[in-house]
Amino acid sequence: MKTYQTGEVRNIVILGHSGCGKTSVTESALFYSGATKRFGKVGEGNTVSDYDPEEIKRGVSIQTSVIPVEWLNTKINFIDTPGYFDFAGEVKSAMAGADAALIVVSAKAGPEVGTEKAWDYCEEMQMPRMIFVNQMDDENANFNTVLGQMRKKFGKAIAPFQIPLRDEEGRFAGFINCIEREARLIQDSKVGKILVEAEVPEIMTGEVESLRGMLIEAAAEADDELLEKYFNDEEITEEEIYRGLNAGIKDGSVAPVLCGAVTLGYGIKVLMNSIVKYVPASNILCPSVKCEDYQIGGEVERRCDPDEPFAALVFKTLADPYVGRLNIFKVVSGTLKKDMTIFNPEKDTLEKVAHIYVVRGKEQIEVDQIQAGDIGALSKLTNTSTGDTLCSKEFPVILPGITFPEAVHSMAIRPKTKGDEDKISAALAKLKEEDPTLKTEVNTETKQSLVYGLGEQHLEILLAKLRNKFKIEAELVEPIIPYRETIKGTAEVRGKYKKQSGGHGQYGDVLIRFEPSGDLTKPYVFEEQIFGGSVPKQYFPAVEKGIQECVQSGVLAGYPVVGLKATLLDGSYHPVDSSEMAFKMATSMAFKDGMAQAKPVILEPIGRAEVLVPEKYMGDIMGDINKRRGRILKMDPEGKNMRIFAEVPMSEMHKYCTDLRSMTQSRGEYSLHFERYEEAPADVQKTIIEKRQNEA
């Protein structure tokens, strides 16, 4: 593949709901551009972008793939993304490597939740976008209905550049260009399907003129000079319409709508023509990026220019136990050439560039250099991962990183084979390089290894990768909830330990008052109020040590004790038989009796939840939080949504991720953080104690 200049590259992220045909768009583009000789199909598991064993098995994309296509002396880097919401992290990283978005919509299903999310992502990142209405060959396809739904959801930005042409039997037969008022019919030829000029059917003339008026209005709103002509009812030429639409596409106020059926190759060439014609290159869309100067601090700019100092952002990492690590990056400024030494400021490491690649799915095509605005890959970098900056060692900078969604769904992971714990830790570390949305931790109290993901399917894929890539069999189980015990009352208890067995005996005697300390963040507070030396000072540390050991396991269900105040009031000792061990044992006896008498209770962890949902789901969400024994604290409007703040027992929030998606058709999001401990209701305490006894 030749080296493309900065202005000859388009980086297009493909977004949309699962099943709308995103992967088929890339496959069709590869085939009709001549990059491949075979048209792969998702159902047959032979597409270029879905090459992972799990993608082939499930028939869906689960990770980002870069698919470069050469068209009209331009390199279009299509970035194929998953449609499932469990892989939103992949979408975020792909958007960091793109300049514009192609939102694919099903002509039979219309704009779905994934379409709305894709649009919101583009709005959030102020990214230009085009829309491709796919699957027009389906008998249930209805372009006008889909267009109406999109205009209702996304407003006046929706601009249909073409509409479908149907034959006498109602089948999809071609397109009508609304700006040029020209029809194109799909016909068979010796070289396959081709487009031939045709007359616009008289019955469709009114519709074409109406949509053309819509496009003229959109073009005028994006260009002040055209707006004046529009208000003065002056004629606006085709050239001026295109000029205005180009300006609108660049600032995101116009989203061109095209249509086709990519599995049949209908519309893919028009789509690629439109990308080259309407989507500006990186150096126009994002002429410069503000970044941090690594050496002196402060803000500096890097221009999208091949002659600037080199800087690139790693937006995707592939970790394979056999092939090694592959870092995919977008060059923000400068040019990367072979044998350069580059710097990673986040890891403070220098890397020597031996080979530079352009990736196409899993294929690696070696090239001599990559210029600003283009996407490339480097292998065998020692310490580079997703979100890192690679730059010139003479002019080091740190580029803005990638903001990933927070992983909220947690499960405990354990190997099926004893002794594989270390192997799992090493494998998870590599998979976290590949997918930064995964989080892991070891709970020191429950001794469980916890993994956090964006949903159940996300963690299922994690298990599959452990099995396929690292040959480790593991399973997921529910995390143990770390309850606590405390007391609500006061008790004064004497503990006496006396043992005689020839020679020196053992003697320790303490009187301790147990009461609430009022501070649930600390296990215990120890004080002494001894008068007259009934217990010598040298044994005070032994008494405290006894308390320290005892609070690790309460009397109700064996959970750690918090919020306890223990005051040593009195006791006695033997000049020969007393020892530190004897006083520790006496303290332990007093603790068990004292806790039982001082109204012990079980505390449960309470989390602070923030739930962001469209307003129409408010009633369902609030009712569900109440069922989970939660308390609504407040509600704040946030754009089209409402943010609900609530406190909910952590034990009631397991698998809330799945339930929330079910209640809101995947439109809801939430975060959950531990807030404090609180006394559990009596029936819950009873259940916890019984469960603990059964486990014992």
Beta strands, then each sheet from edge to edge (+ up, - down):
strand 1: 9-15
strand 2: 65-71
strand 3: 74-80
strand 4: 100-106
strand 5: 129-134
strand 6: 158-160
strand 7: 162-166
strand 8: 172-177
strand 9: 182-189
strand 10: 192-198
strand 11: 255-259
strand 12: 288-293
strand 13: 299-303
strand 14: 311-320
strand 15: 324-333
strand 16: 335-337
strand 17: 341-344
strand 18: 349-352
strand 19: 356-360
strand 20: 363-367
strand 21: 369-371
strand 22: 375-379
strand 23: 389-392
strand 24: 397-398
strand 25: 409-415
strand 26: 439-442
strand 27: 449-453
strand 28: 474-477
strand 29: 484-487
strand 30: 491-499
strand 31: 506-516
strand 32: 524-528
strand 33: 564-572
strand 34: 600-614
strand 35: 631-638
strand 36: 641-649
strand 37: 669-679
sheet 1: 2+ 3- 1- 4- 5- 11- 6-
sheet 2: 7+ 8- 9+ 10-
sheet 3: 13+ 12- 24+
sheet 4: 18+ 17- 23+ 14- 15+ 22-
sheet 5: 16+ 21-
sheet 6: 19+ 20-
sheet 7: 26+ 27- 25+ 28-
sheet 8: 29+ 34- 36+ 35-
sheet 9: 29+ 34- 37+
sheet 10: 30+ 31- 33+ 32+
end
